[in-house]
Amino acid sequence: MLYLYHYYEEATGPFCNLSDLDPEEAEAVLNRIRTEQKGFASRRPPDYLAVRRSLEQTARKIFADKGGRPVRTSPHYMTLGECPWLLSWYPRGKELRIPLSAFDPCSVSFTYGDLFPTMRVQDGKPYRGQVYTQDEILTVLETYGWPQEWNRDGTKGPERYVEAQIWEEKPLAGFRAGDF
């Protein structure tokens, strides 16, 4: 059975999403994280939120063009398969696991690697710039393998996991935390 994993800071809780906030509020939260130097997010560049919103809209359009039915304007993020390295992004990292079968395939898109490098790195790899459906990502995994296995330490490129973009709330009911 395949599972989707979500990694988050224990104090904040799961599925707290900067993209759900208005731009000014999201920037204030990110600045607070930077000031407090809370894990990986504290090292994000000044244009991070603008780039993130642009990439999310690109991924949403590509997925919809492939027959996906995104409900949310921006996704929640998970990984297909376990990636314990992501726990290190947080001072007190936690992991949540949900069966892939709990999700409507038309509400989940995938990238082979994190959305940022997948859409921005220009190295000629065929999975760059691509957003996949569930069936497509399984074929990609047959071809290239699991990045969580062949690139555990990140020395072979930016692919460290298969990212899942969750475009609806329903399967996450009961897991959502409070506010930032």
GROMACS elastic network, one bead per residue, 0.5 to 0.9 nm:
[ bonds ]
;  ai    aj funct       b0    kb
    1    99     6  0.72945   500
    1   100     6  0.79275   500
    1   101     6  0.84044   500
    2    80     6  0.73966   500
    2    81     6  0.67578   500
    2    98     6  0.88533   500
    2    99     6  0.61187   500
    2   100     6  0.56654   500
    2   101     6  0.77518   500
    3    79     6  0.83307   500
    3    80     6  0.61728   500
    3    81     6  0.56655   500
    3    82     6  0.78021   500
    3    97     6  0.62867   500
    3    98     6  0.55538   500
    3   101     6  0.80174   500
    4    78     6  0.59683   500
    4    79     6  0.53922   500
    4    81     6  0.58384   500
    4    82     6  0.75600   500
    4    96     6  0.82434   500
    4    97     6  0.57458   500
    4    98     6  0.53258   500
    4    99     6  0.60463   500
    4   100     6  0.56909   500
    4   164     6  0.74879   500
    5    77     6  0.87823   500
    5    78     6  0.52168   500
    5    79     6  0.50777   500
    5    80     6  0.64923   500
    5    81     6  0.64685   500
    5    82     6  0.61036   500
    5    83     6  0.78897   500
    5    95     6  0.66486   500
    5    96     6  0.55075   500
    5    98     6  0.64848   500
    5    99     6  0.87220   500
    5   164     6  0.88911   500
    6    14     6  0.73156   500
    6    15     6  0.79478   500
    6    77     6  0.69238   500
    6    79     6  0.65310   500
    6    82     6  0.89287   500
    6    94     6  0.81866   500
    6    95     6  0.56725   500
    6    96     6  0.50366   500
    6    97     6  0.65365   500
    6    98     6  0.84263   500
    7    14     6  0.73778   500
    7    15     6  0.88698   500
    7    77     6  0.87894   500
    7    78     6  0.73417   500
    7    79     6  0.86115   500
    7    83     6  0.88385   500
    7    84     6  0.86382   500
    7    86     6  0.64140   500
    7    87     6  0.62473   500
    7    89     6  0.85993   500
    7    90     6  0.85842   500
    7    93     6  0.66646   500
    7    94     6  0.56416   500
    7    96     6  0.64956   500
    8    11     6  0.87330   500
    8    12     6  0.74587   500
    8    13     6  0.63373   500
    8    14     6  0.55679   500
    8    15     6  0.76275   500
    8    16     6  0.84616   500
    8    86     6  0.85648   500
    8    87     6  0.74412   500
    8    89     6  0.83001   500
    8    90     6  0.68805   500
    8    92     6  0.82470   500
    8    93     6  0.55521   500
    8    94     6  0.54047   500
    8    95     6  0.66591   500
    8    96     6  0.83445   500
    9    12     6  0.54354   500
    9    13     6  0.59819   500
    9    14     6  0.74214   500
    9    87     6  0.84292   500
    9    89     6  0.84237   500
    9    90     6  0.54484   500
    9    91     6  0.68838   500
    9    92     6  0.55949   500
    9    94     6  0.61041   500
    9    95     6  0.89818   500
   10    13     6  0.52639   500
   10    14     6  0.78508   500
   10    90     6  0.83466   500
   10    91     6  0.83947   500
   10    92     6  0.56041   500
   10    93     6  0.58597   500
   10    94     6  0.57949   500
   11    92     6  0.75826   500
   11    93     6  0.89664   500
   12    15     6  0.88952   500
   12    16     6  0.71452   500
   12   177     6  0.72417   500
   12   178     6  0.73882   500
   12   179     6  0.74289   500
   12   180     6  0.60812   500
   13    16     6  0.67675   500
   13    94     6  0.84531   500
   13   175     6  0.87203   500
   13   176     6  0.73952   500
   13   178     6  0.70381   500
   13   179     6  0.85856   500
   13   180     6  0.86184   500
   14    17     6  0.87336   500
   14    94     6  0.84964   500
   14    95     6  0.86956   500
   14    96     6  0.78879   500
   14   175     6  0.67218   500
   14   176     6  0.57561   500
   14   177     6  0.55201   500
   14   178     6  0.85528   500
   15    76     6  0.64786   500
   15    77     6  0.78630   500
   15   172     6  0.83589   500
   15   175     6  0.77108   500
   15   176     6  0.56656   500
   15   177     6  0.66048   500
   15   178     6  0.89512   500
   16    19     6  0.89525   500
   16    20     6  0.80804   500
   16    76     6  0.84399   500
   16   176     6  0.74583   500
   16   177     6  0.66843   500
   16   178     6  0.73676   500
   16   179     6  0.66748   500
   16   180     6  0.66562   500
   17    20     6  0.54732   500
   17    21     6  0.74329   500
   17    26     6  0.89194   500
   17    75     6  0.84973   500
   17    76     6  0.67695   500
   17    77     6  0.87063   500
   17   180     6  0.86016   500
   18    21     6  0.55348   500
   18    22     6  0.84050   500
   18    23     6  0.85940   500
   18    25     6  0.85276   500
   18    26     6  0.53526   500
   18    27     6  0.84100   500
   18    29     6  0.78657   500
   18    30     6  0.80571   500
   18    49     6  0.82540   500
   18   180     6  0.87798   500
   19    22     6  0.74909   500
   19    23     6  0.79387   500
   19    26     6  0.71371   500
   19    49     6  0.80194   500
   19    52     6  0.82187   500
   19    53     6  0.70932   500
   19    73     6  0.87699   500
   19    74     6  0.63371   500
   19    75     6  0.80463   500
   19    76     6  0.87299   500
   20    23     6  0.89514   500
   20    26     6  0.81183   500
   20    73     6  0.87154   500
   20    74     6  0.74184   500
   21    24     6  0.79735   500
   21    25     6  0.59517   500
   21    26     6  0.53238   500
   21    27     6  0.89654   500
   22    25     6  0.54446   500
   22    26     6  0.60655   500
   22    27     6  0.86237   500
   23    26     6  0.51130   500
   23    27     6  0.61109   500
   23    28     6  0.86244   500
   23    49     6  0.78418   500
   23    50     6  0.86041   500
   24    27     6  0.51535   500
   24    28     6  0.62432   500
   24    29     6  0.87604   500
   25    28     6  0.50177   500
   25    29     6  0.62613   500
   25    30     6  0.86137   500
   26    29     6  0.51430   500
   26    30     6  0.61438   500
   26    31     6  0.85245   500
   26    49     6  0.78172   500
   27    30     6  0.50326   500
   27    31     6  0.59852   500
   27    32     6  0.85227   500
   27    49     6  0.73215   500
   28    31     6  0.50543   500
   28    32     6  0.61873   500
   28    33     6  0.86753   500
   29    32     6  0.50789   500
   29    33     6  0.62913   500
   29    34     6  0.86518   500
   29   180     6  0.74791   500
   30    33     6  0.50004   500
   30    34     6  0.61524   500
   30    35     6  0.85957   500
   30    41     6  0.75557   500
   30    42     6  0.73866   500
   30    44     6  0.85304   500
   30    49     6  0.87410   500
   31    35     6  0.60432   500
   31    36     6  0.84988   500
   31    42     6  0.79345   500
   32    35     6  0.50398   500
   32    36     6  0.60595   500
   32    37     6  0.82244   500
   32    38     6  0.86937   500
   32    42     6  0.85113   500
   33    36     6  0.51959   500
   33    37     6  0.57363   500
   33    38     6  0.53184   500
   33    39     6  0.81109   500
   33    41     6  0.68226   500
   33    42     6  0.53647   500
   34    38     6  0.66330   500
   34    39     6  0.86739   500
   34    41     6  0.70839   500
   34    43     6  0.67313   500
   34    44     6  0.79591   500
   35    38     6  0.79681   500
   35    42     6  0.73652   500
   36    39     6  0.89493   500
   36    42     6  0.76466   500
   37    40     6  0.82498   500
   37    41     6  0.80219   500
   37    42     6  0.50140   500
   37    43     6  0.78330   500
   38    41     6  0.67067   500
   38    42     6  0.55716   500
   38    43     6  0.89058   500
   38    89     6  0.85866   500
   38    90     6  0.68074   500
   38    91     6  0.65088   500
   39    42     6  0.57957   500
   39    43     6  0.78151   500
   39    88     6  0.76562   500
   39    89     6  0.51785   500
   39    91     6  0.57565   500
   40    43     6  0.57874   500
   40    44     6  0.74932   500
   40    88     6  0.79041   500
   40    90     6  0.65936   500
   40    91     6  0.89903   500
   41    44     6  0.55055   500
   41    89     6  0.73789   500
   41    90     6  0.82937   500
   42    45     6  0.87481   500
   44    47     6  0.82623   500
   44    48     6  0.61309   500
   45    48     6  0.53102   500
   45    49     6  0.87380   500
   46    49     6  0.77996   500
   46    50     6  0.89006   500
   47    50     6  0.55711   500
   47    51     6  0.62243   500
   47    52     6  0.85594   500
   48    51     6  0.52816   500
   48    52     6  0.59557   500
   48    53     6  0.86570   500
   49    53     6  0.61243   500
   49    54     6  0.85687   500
   50    53     6  0.53178   500
   50    54     6  0.62981   500
   50    55     6  0.87100   500
   51    54     6  0.51584   500
   51    55     6  0.61400   500
   51    56     6  0.85455   500
   51   116     6  0.85140   500
   52    55     6  0.51749   500
   52    56     6  0.60478   500
   52    57     6  0.86477   500
   52   115     6  0.87632   500
   52   116     6  0.75741   500
   53    56     6  0.51061   500
   53    57     6  0.62860   500
   53    58     6  0.86868   500
   53    74     6  0.76444   500
   54    57     6  0.52756   500
   54    58     6  0.62949   500
   54    59     6  0.87249   500
   55    58     6  0.50048   500
   55    59     6  0.61073   500
   55    60     6  0.84943   500
   55   115     6  0.73906   500
   55   116     6  0.72918   500
   55   119     6  0.72739   500
   55   120     6  0.89801   500
   56    59     6  0.51046   500
   56    60     6  0.60489   500
   56    61     6  0.86319   500
   56    73     6  0.81592   500
   56    74     6  0.59012   500
   56    75     6  0.71923   500
   56   115     6  0.81722   500
   57    61     6  0.61657   500
   57    62     6  0.86261   500
   57    73     6  0.74780   500
   57    74     6  0.71116   500
   58    61     6  0.52412   500
   58    62     6  0.62403   500
   58    63     6  0.85855   500
   58   119     6  0.89949   500
   59    62     6  0.51954   500
   59    63     6  0.60507   500
   59    64     6  0.85124   500
   59   109     6  0.81382   500
   59   111     6  0.89851   500
   59   115     6  0.82756   500
   59   119     6  0.87613   500
   59   129     6  0.89923   500
   59   130     6  0.82706   500
   59   131     6  0.62265   500
   59   165     6  0.87330   500
   60    63     6  0.51945   500
   60    64     6  0.60758   500
   60    65     6  0.85487   500
   60    68     6  0.85096   500
   60    69     6  0.89896   500
   60    70     6  0.68030   500
   60    73     6  0.75987   500
   60    74     6  0.75192   500
   60    75     6  0.82901   500
   60   109     6  0.83723   500
   60   131     6  0.87517   500
   60   167     6  0.83400   500
   61    64     6  0.50828   500
   61    65     6  0.60257   500
   61    66     6  0.86372   500
   61    70     6  0.89510   500
   62    65     6  0.50918   500
   62    66     6  0.64289   500
   62    68     6  0.86046   500
   62   130     6  0.81207   500
   62   131     6  0.64327   500
   62   132     6  0.85593   500
   63    66     6  0.51442   500
   63    67     6  0.66381   500
   63    68     6  0.51595   500
   63    69     6  0.77468   500
   63    70     6  0.77485   500
   63   106     6  0.87540   500
   63   108     6  0.86143   500
   63   109     6  0.63782   500
   63   110     6  0.89004   500
   63   131     6  0.63657   500
   63   132     6  0.70674   500
   63   133     6  0.72156   500
   64    67     6  0.51207   500
   64    69     6  0.58296   500
   64    70     6  0.67109   500
   64   106     6  0.88099   500
   65    68     6  0.70165   500
   66   132     6  0.83317   500
   66   133     6  0.75468   500
   67   106     6  0.71425   500
   67   133     6  0.86390   500
   68   105     6  0.78144   500
   68   107     6  0.62398   500
   68   108     6  0.76346   500
   68   109     6  0.76623   500
   68   133     6  0.75187   500
   69   106     6  0.52665   500
   69   107     6  0.56691   500
   69   108     6  0.85759   500
   69   167     6  0.78304   500
   69   168     6  0.89416   500
   70    73     6  0.73588   500
   70    74     6  0.86387   500
   70    75     6  0.84739   500
   70   106     6  0.73097   500
   70   107     6  0.54767   500
   70   108     6  0.78073   500
   70   109     6  0.89209   500
   70   166     6  0.81990   500
   70   168     6  0.66059   500
   71    74     6  0.86604   500
   71   107     6  0.74698   500
   71   167     6  0.55549   500
   71   168     6  0.52720   500
   71   169     6  0.82780   500
   72    75     6  0.63249   500
   72    76     6  0.87974   500
   72   166     6  0.83096   500
   72   167     6  0.50109   500
   72   168     6  0.55001   500
   72   169     6  0.77055   500
   73   167     6  0.75139   500
   74   165     6  0.85717   500
   74   166     6  0.84509   500
   74   167     6  0.68426   500
   75   108     6  0.87612   500
   75   164     6  0.88283   500
   75   165     6  0.52307   500
   75   168     6  0.75893   500
   76   164     6  0.82329   500
   76   165     6  0.57713   500
   76   167     6  0.67914   500
   76   168     6  0.82463   500
   76   169     6  0.86512   500
   77   163     6  0.69550   500
   77   164     6  0.58571   500
   77   165     6  0.50189   500
   77   166     6  0.61638   500
   78   162     6  0.86284   500
   78   163     6  0.59073   500
   78   165     6  0.65027   500
   78   166     6  0.74098   500
   79    82     6  0.68441   500
   79    83     6  0.73225   500
   79   110     6  0.86604   500
   79   114     6  0.89429   500
   79   161     6  0.65588   500
   79   162     6  0.55300   500
   79   164     6  0.51863   500
   79   165     6  0.83553   500
   80    83     6  0.85964   500
   80   100     6  0.80998   500
   80   110     6  0.82636   500
   80   161     6  0.73974   500
   80   162     6  0.53985   500
   80   163     6  0.60824   500
   80   164     6  0.61037   500
   81   146     6  0.85511   500
   81   148     6  0.80177   500
   81   161     6  0.78101   500
   81   162     6  0.74539   500
   82    97     6  0.84744   500
   82   148     6  0.75312   500
   82   161     6  0.81851   500
   83    86     6  0.60123   500
   83    87     6  0.80676   500
   83   148     6  0.60437   500
   83   152     6  0.83790   500
   83   160     6  0.78516   500
   83   161     6  0.65237   500
   84    87     6  0.55795   500
   84    88     6  0.77862   500
   84    95     6  0.83531   500
   84   148     6  0.88739   500
   85    88     6  0.56874   500
   85    89     6  0.77444   500
   85   148     6  0.88607   500
   85   152     6  0.76923   500
   85   153     6  0.83612   500
   85   160     6  0.85539   500
   86    89     6  0.54296   500
   86    90     6  0.78863   500
   86    93     6  0.79996   500
   86    95     6  0.89467   500
   87    90     6  0.59943   500
   87    91     6  0.84005   500
   87    92     6  0.77668   500
   87    94     6  0.64409   500
   87    95     6  0.73464   500
   88    91     6  0.72235   500
   88    92     6  0.82553   500
   88    93     6  0.66801   500
   89    92     6  0.87540   500
   89    93     6  0.71236   500
   90    94     6  0.82933   500
   96   175     6  0.86581   500
   98   101     6  0.84039   500
   98   102     6  0.71048   500
   98   103     6  0.89345   500
   98   171     6  0.88293   500
   98   172     6  0.88085   500
   99   102     6  0.55494   500
   99   103     6  0.78315   500
  100   103     6  0.57325   500
  100   104     6  0.85947   500
  100   105     6  0.86161   500
  101   104     6  0.74544   500
  101   105     6  0.83306   500
  102   171     6  0.63101   500
  103   106     6  0.83179   500
  103   107     6  0.69872   500
  103   108     6  0.72552   500
  103   166     6  0.86040   500
  103   170     6  0.85366   500
  103   171     6  0.59889   500
  104   107     6  0.54223   500
  104   108     6  0.70813   500
  104   171     6  0.84510   500
  105   108     6  0.55767   500
  105   109     6  0.79405   500
  105   133     6  0.73492   500
  105   134     6  0.61532   500
  105   135     6  0.86602   500
  106   109     6  0.77898   500
  106   133     6  0.77211   500
  106   134     6  0.83630   500
  106   167     6  0.86462   500
  107   165     6  0.82814   500
  107   166     6  0.61542   500
  107   167     6  0.50599   500
  107   168     6  0.60757   500
  108   132     6  0.89620   500
  108   133     6  0.71544   500
  108   134     6  0.72721   500
  108   164     6  0.63983   500
  108   165     6  0.55121   500
  108   167     6  0.59464   500
  108   168     6  0.81417   500
  109   131     6  0.64833   500
  109   132     6  0.56409   500
  109   133     6  0.52471   500
  109   134     6  0.67541   500
  109   137     6  0.87378   500
  109   163     6  0.83537   500
  109   164     6  0.57293   500
  109   165     6  0.51158   500
  109   166     6  0.68261   500
  109   167     6  0.78700   500
  110   113     6  0.85819   500
  110   115     6  0.86234   500
  110   130     6  0.86270   500
  110   131     6  0.56868   500
  110   133     6  0.62950   500
  110   134     6  0.70646   500
  110   136     6  0.87435   500
  110   137     6  0.65931   500
  110   162     6  0.68715   500
  110   163     6  0.55149   500
  110   165     6  0.59632   500
  110   166     6  0.88746   500
  111   114     6  0.65456   500
  111   115     6  0.61523   500
  111   118     6  0.67705   500
  111   119     6  0.88405   500
  111   127     6  0.79053   500
  111   128     6  0.85325   500
  111   129     6  0.85703   500
  111   130     6  0.65535   500
  111   131     6  0.52014   500
  111   132     6  0.61347   500
  111   137     6  0.76742   500
  111   161     6  0.89202   500
  111   162     6  0.59509   500
  111   163     6  0.52958   500
  111   164     6  0.66953   500
  111   165     6  0.80991   500
  112   115     6  0.80473   500
  112   118     6  0.67844   500
  112   127     6  0.64439   500
  112   128     6  0.78659   500
  112   130     6  0.79494   500
  112   131     6  0.80597   500
  112   132     6  0.83113   500
  112   137     6  0.75950   500
  112   140     6  0.79242   500
  112   141     6  0.84579   500
  112   146     6  0.88826   500
  112   147     6  0.80161   500
  112   159     6  0.69172   500
  112   160     6  0.87429   500
  112   161     6  0.69776   500
  112   163     6  0.64792   500
  113   116     6  0.82934   500
  113   117     6  0.71154   500
  113   118     6  0.58939   500
  113   127     6  0.89027   500
  113   128     6  0.89271   500
  113   147     6  0.75072   500
  113   158     6  0.70337   500
  113   160     6  0.59974   500
  113   161     6  0.51284   500
  113   163     6  0.57677   500
  114   117     6  0.59802   500
  114   118     6  0.60030   500
  114   119     6  0.85823   500
  114   158     6  0.78304   500
  114   159     6  0.67997   500
  114   160     6  0.75814   500
  114   161     6  0.69415   500
  114   162     6  0.68829   500
  114   163     6  0.55571   500
  114   164     6  0.88090   500
  115   118     6  0.50871   500
  115   119     6  0.59958   500
  115   120     6  0.83548   500
  115   129     6  0.87956   500
  115   131     6  0.87335   500
  115   163     6  0.70830   500
  115   165     6  0.88315   500
  116   119     6  0.55251   500
  116   120     6  0.59674   500
  116   121     6  0.80235   500
  117   121     6  0.50450   500
  117   122     6  0.86977   500
  117   128     6  0.78988   500
  117   129     6  0.87814   500
  117   158     6  0.64629   500
  117   159     6  0.78127   500
  118   121     6  0.61820   500
  118   122     6  0.87663   500
  118   127     6  0.72564   500
  118   129     6  0.56629   500
  118   130     6  0.71919   500
  118   131     6  0.87950   500
  118   158     6  0.82781   500
  118   159     6  0.79734   500
  119   122     6  0.83632   500
  119   128     6  0.58922   500
  119   130     6  0.71555   500
  119   131     6  0.88825   500
  120   128     6  0.77271   500
  120   129     6  0.72298   500
  121   124     6  0.86014   500
  121   128     6  0.70541   500
  121   129     6  0.83676   500
  121   158     6  0.86858   500
  122   125     6  0.78782   500
  122   128     6  0.73435   500
  122   129     6  0.87956   500
  123   126     6  0.89515   500
  123   128     6  0.79509   500
  124   127     6  0.85142   500
  124   128     6  0.72487   500
  125   128     6  0.57410   500
  126   129     6  0.81940   500
  126   130     6  0.80841   500
  127   130     6  0.54511   500
  127   131     6  0.82866   500
  127   140     6  0.81765   500
  128   131     6  0.86966   500
  131   137     6  0.86956   500
  132   135     6  0.78454   500
  132   136     6  0.54625   500
  132   137     6  0.55790   500
  132   140     6  0.88379   500
  133   136     6  0.51309   500
  133   137     6  0.61702   500
  133   138     6  0.87231   500
  134   137     6  0.53491   500
  134   138     6  0.64509   500
  134   139     6  0.89329   500
  135   138     6  0.53828   500
  135   139     6  0.66442   500
  135   140     6  0.89466   500
  136   139     6  0.51849   500
  136   140     6  0.63073   500
  136   141     6  0.87312   500
  137   141     6  0.61011   500
  137   142     6  0.86009   500
  137   162     6  0.85787   500
  138   141     6  0.50685   500
  138   142     6  0.63537   500
  138   143     6  0.87951   500
  139   142     6  0.50551   500
  139   143     6  0.63898   500
  139   144     6  0.87700   500
  140   143     6  0.50784   500
  140   144     6  0.60088   500
  140   145     6  0.75246   500
  141   144     6  0.52479   500
  141   146     6  0.59991   500
  141   147     6  0.87639   500
  141   162     6  0.89450   500
  142   145     6  0.57491   500
  142   146     6  0.85057   500
  144   147     6  0.80584   500
  145   148     6  0.87312   500
  145   149     6  0.77071   500
  145   150     6  0.73727   500
  146   149     6  0.53850   500
  146   150     6  0.64780   500
  146   151     6  0.83089   500
  146   160     6  0.85088   500
  146   161     6  0.70283   500
  146   162     6  0.74181   500
  147   150     6  0.51293   500
  147   151     6  0.52128   500
  147   152     6  0.70804   500
  147   159     6  0.58402   500
  147   160     6  0.50488   500
  147   161     6  0.50681   500
  147   162     6  0.69656   500
  148   151     6  0.57782   500
  148   152     6  0.52566   500
  148   153     6  0.88034   500
  148   159     6  0.80982   500
  148   160     6  0.53182   500
  148   162     6  0.78030   500
  149   152     6  0.56866   500
  149   160     6  0.83402   500
  149   161     6  0.85710   500
  150   153     6  0.87128   500
  150   154     6  0.89892   500
  150   156     6  0.81284   500
  150   160     6  0.84119   500
  151   154     6  0.52041   500
  151   155     6  0.66020   500
  151   156     6  0.58285   500
  151   157     6  0.75198   500
  151   158     6  0.85898   500
  151   159     6  0.70087   500
  151   160     6  0.58045   500
  151   161     6  0.84390   500
  152   155     6  0.80484   500
  152   156     6  0.88573   500
  152   160     6  0.63093   500
  152   161     6  0.86292   500
  153   156     6  0.79863   500
  153   160     6  0.78460   500
  154   157     6  0.58232   500
  154   158     6  0.62625   500
  154   159     6  0.71412   500
  154   160     6  0.61627   500
  155   158     6  0.80618   500
  156   159     6  0.77704   500
  156   160     6  0.89565   500
  157   160     6  0.78595   500
  159   162     6  0.77462   500
  166   169     6  0.78774   500
  168   171     6  0.73715   500
  168   172     6  0.81022   500
  169   172     6  0.53900   500
  169   173     6  0.65236   500
  170   173     6  0.54455   500
  171   174     6  0.85092   500
  171   175     6  0.88086   500
  172   175     6  0.54721   500
  172   176     6  0.65321   500
  173   176     6  0.63441   500
  174   177     6  0.85382   500
  177   180     6  0.89437   500
